[in-house]
């Protein structure tokens, strides 16, 4: 029986390959939960009364939250095939706010086998865009991915063909 929901393998991601994620709208509940969990209690995120003089719009969300949402949107692409997150450069380009709908557009910019040849390293340039097509964040993660045929299968299942 074939298993569905398996992510992309190293061989699926040659240099130049492009893909886009589904989108997700940021909600007030998302912001409150993220601030509570991360303890990013800066007034720019928590004080609605004293907005005068602040350079950012009301209900702005932390760049770390935008990054976390982007990684969540990308998770299906690595389900069962991602082995390690090794490095990333990150650049916040514009604010995101509650009510913005974000998606990720990715392009493979580096792809090579490891020295053992049983897995591969893939670097993408990931652009997080809002509903107006504005770039909010760019980051370039380097990930270690399985090669096709090397995934560990759940007991009693055959590898995908």
C-alpha positions as CSV (number, residue, x, y, z in Angstrom):
1,X,0.0,0.0,0.0
2,X,1.3,3.5,-0.9
3,X,1.9,6.0,1.9
4,X,0.6,9.5,1.2
5,X,1.9,12.7,2.8
6,X,5.6,12.0,2.3
7,X,7.7,15.1,1.6
8,X,10.1,15.9,-1.2
9,X,13.3,13.9,-1.5
10,X,16.7,15.3,-2.4
11,X,16.3,14.1,-6.1
12,X,13.0,16.2,-6.3
13,X,14.9,19.5,-5.7
14,X,17.4,20.4,-8.4
15,X,18.9,23.9,-8.5
16,X,16.3,26.2,-10.1
17,X,13.2,24.2,-8.9
18,X,10.5,26.5,-7.6
19,X,7.4,25.9,-5.5
20,X,4.8,27.7,-3.5
21,X,3.0,26.8,-0.3
22,X,-0.6,27.2,0.7
23,X,-1.5,30.4,2.5
24,X,-2.4,31.2,6.1
25,X,-4.0,34.2,7.7
26,X,-2.5,35.5,10.9
27,X,-5.1,36.0,13.6
28,X,-5.2,37.8,16.9
29,X,-5.2,34.4,18.7
30,X,-2.0,33.5,16.8
31,X,-0.3,36.6,18.0
32,X,-1.4,36.2,21.6
33,X,-0.4,32.6,21.7
34,X,3.0,33.3,20.1
35,X,3.8,36.2,22.5
36,X,2.8,34.1,25.5
37,X,4.8,31.1,24.4
38,X,7.9,33.0,23.3
39,X,7.7,35.7,26.0
40,X,8.4,38.4,23.4
41,X,6.5,41.0,25.6
42,X,7.8,44.1,24.0
43,X,5.2,46.9,24.1
44,X,5.2,47.1,20.3
45,X,3.4,43.8,20.4
46,X,1.4,44.2,23.6
47,X,0.4,47.8,24.2
48,X,-2.5,49.1,22.0
49,X,-2.9,52.3,23.9
50,X,0.4,54.0,23.4
51,X,0.9,53.6,19.6
52,X,1.8,57.3,19.0
53,X,5.5,57.6,18.0
54,X,5.9,53.9,17.2
55,X,7.3,53.3,13.8
56,X,5.3,50.1,13.2
57,X,1.6,49.6,12.5
58,X,-0.8,48.4,15.1
59,X,-1.1,44.6,15.7
60,X,2.3,44.0,14.1
61,X,3.6,40.5,14.7
62,X,7.2,39.5,15.5
63,X,9.4,38.5,12.7
64,X,10.1,35.3,14.6
65,X,6.4,34.5,14.3
66,X,6.4,35.1,10.5
67,X,9.4,32.8,10.3
68,X,7.7,30.1,12.4
69,X,4.5,30.3,10.2
70,X,6.6,30.0,7.1
71,X,8.3,26.9,8.4
72,X,4.9,25.5,9.3
73,X,3.7,26.1,5.8
74,X,6.7,24.3,4.4
75,X,6.4,21.3,6.7
76,X,4.4,19.1,4.3
77,X,7.3,19.4,1.8
78,X,9.7,17.7,4.3
79,X,7.4,15.3,6.1
80,X,9.4,12.1,6.5
81,X,12.3,13.3,4.3
82,X,13.8,16.2,6.2
83,X,16.7,15.0,8.4
84,X,18.2,18.2,9.8
85,X,18.0,22.0,9.6
86,X,21.6,23.1,9.4
87,X,21.8,26.9,8.8
88,X,19.9,29.9,7.6
89,X,20.4,33.6,6.9
90,X,17.3,35.7,7.6
91,X,16.2,39.2,6.6
92,X,13.0,40.9,7.7
93,X,11.9,43.2,4.9
94,X,8.6,44.6,6.0
95,X,6.1,44.2,8.9
96,X,3.4,41.6,9.0
97,X,0.2,42.3,10.9
98,X,-2.8,40.5,12.3
99,X,-5.1,39.9,9.3
100,X,-2.3,39.4,6.8
101,X,-2.4,36.2,4.7
102,X,1.1,34.8,4.2
103,X,2.5,32.2,1.8
104,X,6.0,31.1,0.9
105,X,7.6,31.0,-2.5
106,X,10.8,29.0,-2.6
107,X,13.5,28.4,-5.1
108,X,16.3,25.8,-4.8
109,X,19.7,27.7,-5.0
110,X,22.0,24.9,-3.9
111,X,21.8,21.1,-4.1
112,X,24.5,18.6,-3.6
113,X,25.1,15.1,-2.2
114,X,26.8,14.6,1.1
115,X,30.3,13.0,1.1
116,X,28.7,9.6,1.9
117,X,26.3,10.0,-1.0
118,X,23.3,8.6,0.9
119,X,21.6,12.0,1.5
120,X,21.7,15.5,0.1
121,X,22.1,19.1,1.2
122,X,19.5,21.5,-0.3
123,X,19.5,25.3,0.2
124,X,16.4,27.3,-0.8
125,X,15.7,31.0,-1.0
126,X,12.3,31.3,0.8
127,X,10.3,34.5,0.3
128,X,7.4,35.1,2.6
129,X,4.8,37.2,0.9
130,X,1.5,38.8,2.1
131,X,-1.8,39.0,0.2
132,X,-0.6,42.1,-1.6
133,X,2.5,40.4,-3.0
134,X,4.8,42.3,-0.6
135,X,7.9,40.5,0.6
136,X,7.8,40.3,4.4
137,X,10.8,38.1,5.1
138,X,13.5,36.2,3.1
139,X,15.5,33.3,4.5
140,X,17.9,30.7,3.0
141,X,17.8,27.5,5.0
142,X,20.2,24.7,4.4
143,X,18.6,21.3,5.0
144,X,19.7,17.7,5.0
145,X,17.2,15.5,3.1
146,X,16.8,11.8,2.5
147,X,17.5,10.4,-0.9
148,X,14.7,8.4,-2.6
149,X,14.7,4.8,-1.4
150,X,16.3,5.6,2.0
151,X,13.2,6.5,4.0
152,X,12.4,4.3,7.0
153,X,8.9,2.9,6.4
154,X,6.4,2.2,9.1
155,X,6.2,-1.4,10.1
156,X,4.3,-3.6,7.6
157,X,4.5,-1.0,4.8
158,X,6.4,-1.3,1.6
159,X,8.5,1.6,0.3
160,X,6.8,3.9,-2.2
161,X,7.6,3.1,-5.8
